[in-house]
Amino acid sequence: MPTSCSVFCGLSLDGFIARPDGALDFLEGDGSAEMGDHGYEAFMAGIDAIVMGRNTFEVVLGFGNWPYAKKVFVLSSGQVDLSIARAQGADVELLNAPPEEVVRQLAERGHRSLYIDGGGTVQRFLRAGLIDRLIVTRLPVLIGQGIPLFGPLDQDIRLRLLSSRTFPGGLVQSEYSC
């Protein structure tokens, strides 16, 4: 069975997954409706490992408690201090390789379902044609600037809509196959 790469993220209506400083406060909604997990727990149940960039890793460290029970691979070409995450119980490892090599290495280690997280990391995996499933939940807020989910592409990437549903508070979640 080949390794699949999936994205699950929330973003502003104007396409940002975080503010310029990495803040995620706008993803909490406006308080008018309970946020819930919107399928996140079910998604995570099918994931073997998480692949994220260094910037996303640093944002996650700011949460205070390590949120993942899965193996996490942090992509970086420089040194990254993993000790804080490990002290919080994280099973985390550093990798420095292009997306194709990351998928190959992780497949050799038995990882068949990867969660790809972080703007730049998602963009690199998309450009490499490695994203198989994309689940995006748009919040009805415009933040004007920030870290985009999508970036420049060498060619169009055609997506097939698998499902779309709405949640209280005006959230719209769409799942695509790539």
N, CA, C and O atoms as a DFTB+ gen file, in Angstrom:
712 C
 N C O
     1  1       0.844      -1.183       0.000
     2  2       0.000       0.000       0.000
     3  2       0.888       1.245       0.000
     4  3       1.762       1.377       0.857
     5  1       0.677       2.153      -0.943
     6  2       1.501       3.368      -0.987
     7  2       1.170       4.317       0.161
     8  3       0.087       4.255       0.744
     9  1       2.100       5.175       0.469
    10  2       1.898       6.178       1.511
    11  2       1.052       7.318       0.959
    12  3       1.302       7.805      -0.143
    13  1       0.043       7.744       1.730
    14  2      -0.801       8.867       1.320
    15  2      -0.490      10.072       2.200
    16  3      -0.102       9.932       3.359
    17  1      -0.667      11.235       1.634
    18  2      -0.418      12.496       2.338
    19  2      -1.707      13.309       2.351
    20  3      -2.313      13.549       1.306
    21  1      -2.121      13.732       3.552
    22  2      -3.359      14.478       3.712
    23  2      -3.106      15.788       4.439
    24  3      -2.159      15.923       5.214
    25  1      -3.978      16.744       4.168
    26  2      -3.967      18.046       4.839
    27  2      -5.319      18.216       5.512
    28  3      -6.354      17.908       4.921
    29  1      -5.312      18.707       6.753
    30  2      -6.542      19.033       7.478
    31  2      -6.274      20.365       8.150
    32  3      -5.439      20.446       9.051
    33  1      -6.971      21.415       7.725
    34  2      -6.670      22.713       8.316
    35  2      -7.870      23.654       8.275
    36  3      -8.794      23.494       7.477
    37  1      -7.817      24.623       9.152
    38  2      -8.765      25.718       9.160
    39  2      -8.092      26.933       8.560
    40  3      -6.881      27.115       8.686
    41  1      -8.890      27.766       7.903
    42  2      -8.325      28.977       7.325
    43  2      -9.381      30.056       7.213
    44  3     -10.584      29.793       7.198
    45  1      -8.889      31.272       7.134
    46  2      -9.778      32.411       6.960
    47  2     -10.380      32.356       5.559
    48  3      -9.861      31.664       4.683
    49  1     -11.466      33.080       5.352
    50  2     -12.107      33.100       4.048
    51  2     -11.161      33.616       2.966
    52  3     -11.291      33.253       1.797
    53  1     -10.207      34.466       3.362
    54  2      -9.243      34.972       2.387
    55  2      -7.998      34.092       2.274
    56  3      -7.002      34.515       1.687
    57  1      -8.035      32.884       2.821
    58  2      -7.027      31.873       2.526
    59  2      -5.831      31.770       3.445
    60  3      -4.832      31.155       3.072
    61  1      -5.892      32.355       4.647
    62  2      -4.738      32.321       5.549
    63  2      -4.944      31.299       6.665
    64  3      -6.027      31.200       7.242
    65  1      -3.883      30.541       6.957
    66  2      -3.944      29.538       8.022
    67  2      -3.444      30.093       9.348
    68  3      -3.645      29.478      10.395
    69  1      -2.797      31.246       9.307
    70  2      -2.291      31.892      10.531
    71  2      -2.034      33.356      10.229
    72  3      -1.923      33.756       9.070
    73  1      -1.942      34.140      11.278
    74  2      -1.560      35.545      11.116
    75  2      -0.072      35.606      10.760
    76  3       0.616      34.591      10.865
    77  1       0.442      36.768      10.342
    78  2       1.862      36.852       9.970
    79  2       2.812      36.366      11.072
    80  3       3.889      35.850      10.774
    81  1       2.421      36.528      12.340
    82  2       3.275      36.100      13.456
    83  2       3.000      34.657      13.877
    84  3       3.546      34.191      14.878
    85  1       2.160      33.945      13.124
    86  2       1.843      32.559      13.436
    87  2       0.641      32.385      14.345
    88  3       0.240      31.251      14.608
    89  1       0.051      33.469      14.835
    90  2      -1.095      33.383      15.747
    91  2      -2.292      32.745      15.050
    92  3      -2.539      32.971      13.865
    93  1      -3.028      31.943      15.818
    94  2      -4.172      31.195      15.297
    95  2      -5.496      31.620      15.925
    96  3      -6.499      30.925      15.767
    97  1      -5.516      32.735      16.626
    98  2      -6.684      33.158      17.396
    99  2      -7.972      33.225      16.577
   100  3      -9.039      32.907      17.103
   101  1      -7.909      33.618      15.338
   102  2      -9.111      33.763      14.507
   103  2      -9.769      32.412      14.216
   104  3     -10.940      32.369      13.838
   105  1      -9.032      31.309      14.388
   106  2      -9.595      29.984      14.153
   107  2     -10.544      29.555      15.266
   108  3     -11.251      28.557      15.130
   109  1     -10.562      30.300      16.356
   110  2     -11.445      29.971      17.477
   111  2     -12.859      30.476      17.262
   112  3     -13.727      30.240      18.102
   113  1     -13.114      31.166      16.158
   114  2     -14.442      31.676      15.850
   115  2     -14.741      32.955      16.610
   116  3     -13.877      33.523      17.278
   117  1     -15.989      33.394      16.489
   118  2     -16.382      34.655      17.120
   119  2     -17.151      34.446      18.421
   120  3     -17.655      35.405      19.004
   121  1     -17.242      33.207      18.873
   122  2     -17.949      32.910      20.110
   123  2     -19.439      32.693      19.934
   124  3     -20.135      32.412      20.909
   125  1     -19.945      32.817      18.716
   126  2     -21.384      32.678      18.488
   127  2     -21.833      31.218      18.409
   128  3     -23.029      30.933      18.465
   129  1     -20.886      30.303      18.280
   130  2     -21.235      28.886      18.187
   131  2     -20.101      28.052      18.766
   132  3     -18.934      28.439      18.716
   133  1     -20.469      26.899      19.315
   134  2     -19.455      25.969      19.811
   135  2     -18.604      25.499      18.638
   136  3     -19.135      25.156      17.582
   137  1     -17.289      25.483      18.819
   138  2     -16.419      25.152      17.693
   139  2     -16.370      23.650      17.399
   140  3     -16.458      23.282      16.228
   141  1     -16.237      22.779      18.368
   142  2     -16.177      21.350      18.099
   143  2     -14.907      20.961      17.359
   144  3     -14.044      21.804      17.114
   145  1     -14.793      19.692      17.004
   146  2     -13.559      19.239      16.337
   147  2     -13.721      19.095      14.831
   148  3     -12.725      18.905      14.133
   149  1     -14.931      19.178      14.309
   150  2     -15.213      19.174      12.869
   151  2     -14.580      17.998      12.134
   152  3     -14.158      18.123      10.985
   153  1     -14.519      16.855      12.814
   154  2     -13.971      15.661      12.177
   155  2     -12.489      15.442      12.399
   156  3     -11.915      14.485      11.880
   157  1     -11.864      16.325      13.169
   158  2     -10.414      16.235      13.379
   159  2     -10.007      14.935      14.073
   160  3      -9.040      14.294      13.662
   161  1     -10.730      14.541      15.114
   162  2     -10.372      13.315      15.847
   163  2     -10.468      12.093      14.933
   164  3      -9.592      11.228      14.967
   165  1     -11.511      12.015      14.127
   166  2     -11.656      10.894      13.191
   167  2     -10.527      10.923      12.156
   168  3      -9.986       9.879      11.794
   169  1     -10.178      12.112      11.688
   170  2      -9.073      12.246      10.747
   171  2      -7.781      11.734      11.379
   172  3      -7.060      10.939      10.776
   173  1      -7.492      12.194      12.599
   174  2      -6.249      11.807      13.277
   175  2      -6.191      10.310      13.565
   176  3      -5.105       9.732      13.606
   177  1      -7.336       9.681      13.761
   178  2      -7.364       8.240      14.031
   179  2      -6.808       7.443      12.849
   180  3      -6.319       6.327      13.026
   181  1      -6.882       8.011      11.650
   182  2      -6.374       7.330      10.464
   183  2      -4.978       7.744      10.050
   184  3      -4.516       7.359       8.976
   185  1      -4.301       8.516      10.874
   186  2      -2.971       9.045      10.551
   187  2      -1.889       8.250      11.281
   188  3      -2.035       7.940      12.464
   189  1      -0.803       7.921      10.576
   190  2       0.338       7.230      11.184
   191  2       1.361       8.204      11.761
   192  3       1.953       7.946      12.809
   193  1       1.564       9.323      11.069
   194  2       2.600      10.272      11.478
   195  2       2.264      11.660      10.936
   196  3       1.486      11.810       9.994
   197  1       2.871      12.660      11.556
   198  2       2.667      14.055      11.174
   199  2       3.981      14.607      10.652
   200  3       5.039      14.377      11.237
   201  1       3.905      15.337       9.548
   202  2       5.066      16.009       8.975
   203  2       4.766      17.496       8.998
   204  3       3.773      17.943       8.423
   205  1       5.634      18.274       9.670
   206  2       5.425      19.718       9.745
   207  2       6.745      20.450       9.593
   208  3       7.816      19.893       9.834
   209  1       6.649      21.705       9.189
   210  2       7.827      22.540       9.087
   211  2       8.241      23.099      10.444
   212  3       7.490      23.020      11.416
   213  1       9.432      23.657      10.496
   214  2       9.978      24.205      11.735
   215  2       9.099      25.306      12.307
   216  3       8.879      25.345      13.517
   217  1       8.590      26.201      11.467
   218  2       7.754      27.296      11.968
   219  2       6.485      26.771      12.631
   220  3       6.096      27.253      13.695
   221  1       5.848      25.802      12.019
   222  2       4.649      25.206      12.609
   223  2       5.003      24.520      13.919
   224  3       4.264      24.630      14.898
   225  1       6.118      23.818      13.944
   226  2       6.580      23.165      15.173
   227  2       6.729      24.181      16.301
   228  3       6.324      23.921      17.434
   229  1       7.306      25.330      15.991
   230  2       7.500      26.354      17.026
   231  2       6.163      26.919      17.514
   232  3       6.021      27.230      18.696
   233  1       5.188      27.053      16.620
   234  2       3.857      27.499      17.028
   235  2       3.230      26.455      17.959
   236  3       2.651      26.807      18.988
   237  1       3.344      25.189      17.602
   238  2       2.777      24.107      18.417
   239  2       3.431      24.090      19.802
   240  3       2.749      23.854      20.800
   241  1       4.725      24.335      19.873
   242  2       5.399      24.396      21.176
   243  2       4.779      25.458      22.074
   244  3       4.753      25.306      23.295
   245  1       4.282      26.527      21.474
   246  2       3.656      27.610      22.224
   247  2       2.310      27.248      22.832
   248  3       1.777      28.010      23.639
   249  1       1.747      26.098      22.459
   250  2       0.465      25.665      23.018
   251  2       0.588      25.309      24.496
   252  3      -0.411      25.288      25.215
   253  1       1.808      25.028      24.953
   254  2       2.016      24.682      26.362
   255  2       2.054      23.194      26.617
   256  3       2.947      22.713      27.313
   257  1       1.115      22.460      26.076
   258  2       1.097      20.998      26.181
   259  2       1.194      20.416      24.789
   260  3       0.533      20.889      23.865
   261  1       2.011      19.394      24.636
   262  2       2.174      18.765      23.323
   263  2       0.852      18.099      22.928
   264  3       0.361      17.236      23.656
   265  1       0.266      18.486      21.784
   266  2      -1.081      18.012      21.441
   267  2      -1.158      16.692      20.671
   268  3      -2.255      16.181      20.447
   269  1      -0.032      16.139      20.268
   270  2      -0.079      14.977      19.379
   271  2       0.393      13.706      20.064
   272  3       1.419      13.696      20.745
   273  1      -0.369      12.631      19.877
   274  2       0.032      11.318      20.373
   275  2       0.728      10.518      19.268
   276  3       1.136       9.377      19.481
   277  1       0.857      11.120      18.105
   278  2       1.481      10.461      16.953
   279  2       2.940      10.897      16.818
   280  3       3.356      11.907      17.384
   281  1       3.693      10.126      16.069
   282  2       5.072      10.478      15.727
   283  2       5.034      11.742      14.875
   284  3       4.226      11.849      13.952
   285  1       5.909      12.700      15.185
   286  2       5.987      13.954      14.445
   287  2       7.382      14.099      13.841
   288  3       8.392      13.926      14.524
   289  1       7.416      14.415      12.564
   290  2       8.668      14.686      11.865
   291  2       8.698      16.172      11.534
   292  3       7.802      16.685      10.864
   293  1       9.726      16.855      12.004
   294  2       9.889      18.286      11.775
   295  2      10.886      18.467      10.640
   296  3      12.004      17.956      10.699
   297  1      10.477      19.195       9.607
   298  2      11.354      19.451       8.467
   299  2      12.097      20.756       8.670
   300  3      11.493      21.805       8.893
   301  1      13.419      20.675       8.590
   302  2      14.231      21.883       8.722
   303  2      15.627      21.609       8.184
   304  3      16.163      20.510       8.329
   305  1      16.199      22.622       7.566
   306  2      17.578      22.502       7.091
   307  2      18.575      22.951       8.163
   308  3      19.785      22.800       7.993
   309  1      18.065      23.497       9.257
   310  2      18.939      23.943      10.344
   311  2      18.690      23.154      11.609
   312  3      17.907      22.205      11.629
   313  1      19.361      23.558      12.652
   314  2      19.193      22.899      13.946
   315  2      17.865      23.312      14.576
   316  3      17.473      24.477      14.504
   317  1      17.193      22.377      15.176
   318  2      15.939      22.628      15.875
   319  2      16.037      21.948      17.235
   320  3      16.399      20.775      17.328
   321  1      15.715      22.686      18.279
   322  2      15.748      22.132      19.626
   323  2      14.460      21.349      19.865
   324  3      13.383      21.932      19.991
   325  1      14.581      20.038      19.925
   326  2      13.432      19.166      20.126
   327  2      13.210      18.843      21.601
   328  3      12.230      18.180      21.944
   329  1      14.096      19.297      22.470
   330  2      14.066      18.894      23.880
   331  2      12.801      19.336      24.608
   332  3      12.294      18.589      25.445
   333  1      12.278      20.522      24.318
   334  2      11.062      20.990      24.995
   335  2       9.893      20.088      24.638
   336  3       9.126      19.687      25.513
   337  1       9.751      19.768      23.357
   338  2       8.669      18.874      22.925
   339  2       8.840      17.489      23.545
   340  3       7.867      16.885      23.997
   341  1      10.050      16.995      23.567
   342  2      10.287      15.670      24.151
   343  2       9.986      15.673      25.639
   344  3       9.471      14.689      26.170
   345  1      10.302      16.772      26.319
   346  2       9.993      16.877      27.753
   347  2       8.485      16.860      27.994
   348  3       8.031      16.489      29.076
   349  1       7.709      17.261      26.987
   350  2       6.242      17.243      27.077
   351  2       5.674      15.899      26.617
   352  3       4.456      15.735      26.534
   353  1       6.550      14.943      26.319
   354  2       6.107      13.607      25.927
   355  2       6.029      13.376      24.437
   356  3       5.503      12.351      24.003
   357  1       6.537      14.298      23.639
   358  2       6.454      14.173      22.184
   359  2       7.418      13.117      21.655
   360  3       8.545      12.984      22.132
   361  1       6.956      12.384      20.676
   362  2       7.808      11.496      19.895
   363  2       8.112      12.270      18.620
   364  3       7.341      12.225      17.661
   365  1       9.225      12.972      18.612
   366  2       9.524      13.924      17.543
   367  2      10.933      13.694      17.014
   368  3      11.853      13.342      17.752
   369  1      11.068      13.907      15.699
   370  2      12.343      13.683      15.019
   371  2      12.541      14.745      13.946
   372  3      11.573      15.219      13.350
   373  1      13.768      15.110      13.704
   374  2      14.115      16.113      12.695
   375  2      14.466      15.424      11.382
   376  3      15.178      14.420      11.373
   377  1      13.964      15.968      10.269
   378  2      14.310      15.500       8.928
   379  2      14.712      16.692       8.069
   380  3      14.174      17.790       8.216
   381  1      15.658      16.462       7.176
   382  2      16.078      17.485       6.219
   383  2      16.140      16.821       4.854
   384  3      17.171      16.273       4.465
   385  1      15.026      16.873       4.129
   386  2      14.951      16.238       2.823
   387  2      13.804      16.860       2.045
   388  3      12.873      17.401       2.643
   389  1      13.856      16.791       0.717
   390  2      12.730      17.265      -0.090
   391  2      11.526      16.342       0.106
   392  3      11.682      15.207       0.555
   393  1      10.319      16.826      -0.230
   394  2       9.099      16.049       0.012
   395  2       9.139      14.607      -0.509
   396  3       8.734      13.684       0.197
   397  1       9.615      14.415      -1.714
   398  2       9.648      13.057      -2.278
   399  2      10.489      12.120      -1.414
   400  3      10.119      10.967      -1.193
   401  1      11.603      12.618      -0.938
   402  2      12.499      11.818      -0.096
   403  2      11.884      11.579       1.283
   404  3      12.031      10.497       1.850
   405  1      11.202      12.576       1.816
   406  2      10.523      12.412       3.108
   407  2       9.509      11.274       3.007
   408  3       9.491      10.382       3.855
   409  1       8.672      11.300       1.981
   410  2       7.657      10.259       1.810
   411  2       8.324       8.896       1.631
   412  3       7.871       7.909       2.211
   413  1       9.391       8.831       0.839
   414  2      10.086       7.557       0.615
   415  2      10.651       7.015       1.927
   416  3      10.477       5.839       2.248
   417  1      11.331       7.883       2.684
   418  2      11.923       7.447       3.955
   419  2      10.861       6.971       4.940
   420  3      11.034       5.949       5.604
   421  1       9.777       7.706       5.030
   422  2       8.742       7.343       5.995
   423  2       7.997       6.081       5.566
   424  3       7.581       5.289       6.412
   425  1       7.829       5.888       4.261
   426  2       7.214       4.654       3.766
   427  2       8.089       3.455       4.131
   428  3       7.579       2.409       4.532
   429  1       9.400       3.611       3.990
   430  2      10.319       2.528       4.355
   431  2      10.229       2.192       5.843
   432  3      10.525       1.069       6.251
   433  1       9.827       3.156       6.635
   434  2       9.695       2.953       8.085
   435  2       8.286       2.506       8.474
   436  3       7.974       2.384       9.658
   437  1       7.437       2.261       7.474
   438  2       6.109       1.720       7.732
   439  2       4.995       2.732       7.880
   440  3       3.868       2.355       8.204
   441  1       5.271       4.005       7.654
   442  2       4.232       5.034       7.757
   443  2       3.471       5.104       6.434
   444  3       4.057       5.366       5.384
   445  1       2.167       4.869       6.497
   446  2       1.340       4.802       5.293
   447  2       0.366       5.958       5.146
   448  3      -0.180       6.171       4.064
   449  1       0.138       6.711       6.221
   450  2      -0.823       7.809       6.169
   451  2      -0.244       9.010       6.915
   452  3      -0.170       9.019       8.143
   453  1       0.160      10.013       6.154
   454  2       0.841      11.174       6.718
   455  2      -0.071      12.399       6.731
   456  3      -0.801      12.665       5.775
   457  1      -0.010      13.130       7.830
   458  2      -0.693      14.422       7.969
   459  2       0.365      15.481       7.704
   460  3       1.336      15.593       8.452
   461  1       0.183      16.256       6.647
   462  2       1.123      17.299       6.263
   463  2       0.592      18.622       6.809
   464  3      -0.541      19.006       6.519
   465  1       1.416      19.323       7.605
   466  2       0.938      20.515       8.302
   467  2       1.921      21.673       8.155
   468  3       3.138      21.487       8.168
   469  1       1.361      22.868       8.015
   470  2       2.154      24.096       7.902
   471  2       2.139      24.639       6.487
   472  3       2.265      23.885       5.522
   473  1       1.985      25.952       6.367
   474  2       1.833      26.586       5.054
   475  2       2.909      26.237       4.049
   476  3       2.602      25.729       2.970
   477  1       4.152      26.496       4.373
   478  2       5.248      26.223       3.438
   479  2       5.397      24.750       3.139
   480  3       5.682      24.367       2.004
   481  1       5.206      23.924       4.145
   482  2       5.327      22.469       3.967
   483  2       4.219      21.956       3.053
   484  3       4.488      21.178       2.138
   485  1       2.984      22.379       3.287
   486  2       1.877      21.980       2.418
   487  2       2.150      22.433       0.986
   488  3       1.929      21.674       0.042
   489  1       2.623      23.651       0.821
   490  2       2.904      24.158      -0.526
   491  2       3.959      23.325      -1.239
   492  3       3.807      23.024      -2.423
   493  1       5.025      22.948      -0.541
   494  2       6.078      22.126      -1.159
   495  2       5.542      20.745      -1.543
   496  3       5.853      20.243      -2.623
   497  1       4.744      20.131      -0.674
   498  2       4.179      18.814      -0.974
   499  2       3.174      18.902      -2.125
   500  3       3.098      17.987      -2.946
   501  1       2.403      19.988      -2.196
   502  2       1.489      20.187      -3.328
   503  2       2.259      20.323      -4.636
   504  3       1.918      19.684      -5.631
   505  1       3.301      21.158      -4.632
   506  2       4.099      21.340      -5.852
   507  2       4.734      20.031      -6.300
   508  3       4.923      19.811      -7.497
   509  1       5.067      19.159      -5.349
   510  2       5.676      17.866      -5.675
   511  2       4.621      16.831      -6.094
   512  3       4.967      15.708      -6.461
   513  1       3.341      17.207      -6.039
   514  2       2.276      16.293      -6.430
   515  2       2.039      15.171      -5.426
   516  3       1.590      14.089      -5.803
   517  1       2.334      15.417      -4.161
   518  2       2.255      14.368      -3.147
   519  2       1.018      14.424      -2.252
   520  3       0.786      13.496      -1.477
   521  1       0.223      15.484      -2.337
   522  2      -0.976      15.574      -1.504
   523  2      -2.100      14.788      -2.184
   524  3      -2.430      15.026      -3.345
   525  1      -2.674      13.851      -1.435
   526  2      -3.751      13.012      -1.955
   527  2      -5.123      13.496      -1.513
   528  3      -6.108      13.346      -2.237
   529  1      -5.180      14.081      -0.316
   530  2      -6.465      14.502       0.262
   531  2      -6.272      15.847       0.948
   532  3      -5.282      16.078       1.642
   533  1      -7.237      16.719       0.738
   534  2      -7.180      18.070       1.276
   535  2      -8.522      18.365       1.941
   536  3      -9.557      18.402       1.276
   537  1      -8.496      18.576       3.269
   538  2      -9.700      18.913       4.017
   539  2      -9.501      20.314       4.572
   540  3      -8.640      20.530       5.426
   541  1     -10.289      21.261       4.093
   542  2     -10.160      22.645       4.536
   543  2     -11.473      23.117       5.131
   544  3     -12.547      22.890       4.573
   545  1     -11.364      23.775       6.272
   546  2     -12.532      24.357       6.924
   547  2     -12.357      25.861       6.899
   548  3     -11.466      26.401       7.554
   549  1     -13.210      26.540       6.140
   550  2     -13.139      27.996       6.017
   551  2     -14.006      28.643       7.079
   552  3     -15.174      28.294       7.251
   553  1     -13.412      29.594       7.790
   554  2     -14.135      30.372       8.784
   555  2     -14.566      31.684       8.160
   556  3     -13.825      32.249       7.356
   557  1     -15.743      32.182       8.507
   558  2     -16.228      33.426       7.911
   559  2     -15.571      34.653       8.545
   560  3     -16.211      35.431       9.251
   561  1     -14.280      34.797       8.271
   562  2     -13.521      35.949       8.753
   563  2     -12.458      36.290       7.715
   564  3     -11.825      35.403       7.143
   565  1     -12.273      37.577       7.484
   566  2     -11.187      38.060       6.623
   567  2     -10.131      38.658       7.542
   568  3     -10.435      39.529       8.357
   569  1      -8.895      38.195       7.415
   570  2      -7.839      38.750       8.267
   571  2      -6.854      39.616       7.478
   572  3      -6.006      40.283       8.069
   573  1      -6.961      39.608       6.155
   574  2      -6.211      40.545       5.333
   575  2      -4.776      40.188       5.027
   576  3      -4.279      40.520       3.952
   577  1      -4.108      39.532       5.926
   578  2      -2.727      39.120       5.691
   579  2      -2.382      37.986       6.633
   580  3      -3.020      37.801       7.670
   581  1      -1.369      37.236       6.259
   582  2      -0.960      36.131       7.095
   583  2      -0.203      35.095       6.301
   584  3       0.373      35.387       5.253
   585  1      -0.211      33.877       6.818
   586  2       0.479      32.758       6.176
   587  2      -0.546      32.036       5.306
   588  3      -1.508      31.469       5.824
   589  1      -0.347      32.052       3.979
   590  2      -1.331      31.430       3.096
   591  2      -1.202      29.911       3.079
   592  3      -0.112      29.367       3.249
   593  1      -2.321      29.242       2.874
   594  2      -2.272      27.798       2.684
   595  2      -1.680      27.478       1.325
   596  3      -0.896      26.538       1.190
   597  1      -2.045      28.243       0.331
   598  2      -1.593      27.964      -1.030
   599  2      -0.613      29.021      -1.488
   600  3      -0.648      30.162      -1.027
   601  1       0.268      28.630      -2.403
   602  2       1.270      29.540      -2.938
   603  2       1.443      29.320      -4.430
   604  3       0.623      28.657      -5.064
   605  1       2.506      29.873      -4.990
   606  2       2.756      29.737      -6.425
   607  2       2.886      28.269      -6.848
   608  3       3.436      27.440      -6.123
   609  1       2.369      27.978      -8.031
   610  2       2.440      26.627      -8.584
   611  2       3.033      26.677      -9.983
   612  3       2.895      27.675     -10.691
   613  1       3.690      25.602     -10.372
   614  2       4.234      25.501     -11.722
   615  2       3.150      25.150     -12.736
   616  3       3.284      25.430     -13.927
   617  1       2.070      24.531     -12.243
   618  2       0.959      24.142     -13.115
   619  2      -0.297      24.022     -12.265
   620  3      -0.226      23.956     -11.038
   621  1      -1.439      23.995     -12.926
   622  2      -2.699      23.835     -12.210
   623  2      -2.733      22.481     -11.500
   624  3      -2.181      21.494     -11.986
   625  1      -3.380      22.457     -10.367
   626  2      -3.647      21.202      -9.665
   627  2      -5.159      21.052      -9.623
   628  3      -5.846      21.819      -8.949
   629  1      -5.667      20.082     -10.331
   630  2      -7.103      19.833     -10.382
   631  2      -7.514      19.027      -9.155
   632  3      -6.880      18.029      -8.812
   633  1      -8.575      19.469      -8.507
   634  2      -9.090      18.798      -7.327
   635  2     -10.478      18.257      -7.623
   636  3     -11.204      18.797      -8.458
   637  1     -10.840      17.182      -6.927
   638  2     -12.185      16.622      -7.060
   639  2     -12.860      16.742      -5.708
   640  3     -12.375      16.207      -4.711
   641  1     -13.991      17.450      -5.679
   642  2     -14.738      17.618      -4.439
   643  2     -15.355      16.288      -4.031
   644  3     -16.102      15.677      -4.794
   645  1     -15.032      15.843      -2.806
   646  2     -15.591      14.616      -2.271
   647  2     -16.804      14.887      -1.394
   648  3     -17.787      14.147      -1.424
   649  1     -16.719      15.971      -0.604
   650  2     -17.841      16.337       0.252
   651  2     -17.694      17.781       0.699
   652  3     -16.612      18.367       0.659
   653  1     -18.817      18.327       1.124
   654  2     -18.820      19.679       1.678
   655  2     -19.938      19.722       2.709
   656  3     -21.033      19.210       2.476
   657  1     -19.651      20.337       3.846
   658  2     -20.676      20.452       4.880
   659  2     -20.494      21.747       5.648
   660  3     -19.414      22.338       5.667
   661  1     -21.564      22.167       6.272
   662  2     -21.520      23.401       7.047
   663  2     -21.631      23.080       8.530
   664  3     -22.145      22.035       8.929
   665  1     -21.133      24.009       9.329
   666  2     -21.177      23.890      10.783
   667  2     -21.732      25.187      11.359
   668  3     -21.688      26.227      10.700
   669  1     -22.254      25.135      12.581
   670  2     -22.715      26.364      13.234
   671  2     -21.605      27.422      13.240
   672  3     -20.419      27.103      13.321
   673  1     -22.016      28.658      13.155
   674  2     -21.050      29.749      13.132
   675  2     -20.594      30.105      11.728
   676  3     -19.742      30.977      11.558
   677  1     -21.154      29.436      10.711
   678  2     -20.828      29.773       9.323
   679  2     -19.611      29.076       8.750
   680  3     -19.144      29.452       7.675
   681  1     -19.085      28.074       9.430
   682  2     -17.936      27.345       8.907
   683  2     -18.361      26.427       7.776
   684  3     -19.433      25.824       7.821
   685  1     -17.516      26.328       6.765
   686  2     -17.771      25.430       5.636
   687  2     -16.538      24.559       5.449
   688  3     -15.432      25.052       5.229
   689  1     -16.755      23.252       5.542
   690  2     -15.640      22.304       5.382
   691  2     -15.817      21.555       4.065
   692  3     -16.890      21.032       3.768
   693  1     -14.739      21.517       3.284
   694  2     -14.757      20.807       2.015
   695  2     -13.600      19.824       1.996
   696  3     -12.491      20.132       2.435
   697  1     -13.881      18.639       1.479
   698  2     -12.843      17.620       1.321
   699  2     -12.657      17.346      -0.149
   700  3     -13.618      17.128      -0.888
   701  1     -11.383      17.361      -0.568
   702  2     -11.022      17.150      -1.974
   703  2     -10.021      16.011      -2.099
   704  3      -9.232      15.760      -1.188
   705  1     -10.061      15.342      -3.212
   706  2      -8.968      14.437      -3.564
   707  2      -8.147      15.186      -4.602
   708  3      -8.673      15.964      -5.397
   709  1      -6.863      14.935      -4.573
   710  2      -5.942      15.634      -5.492
   711  2      -5.462      14.675      -6.565
   712  3      -4.682      15.063      -7.435
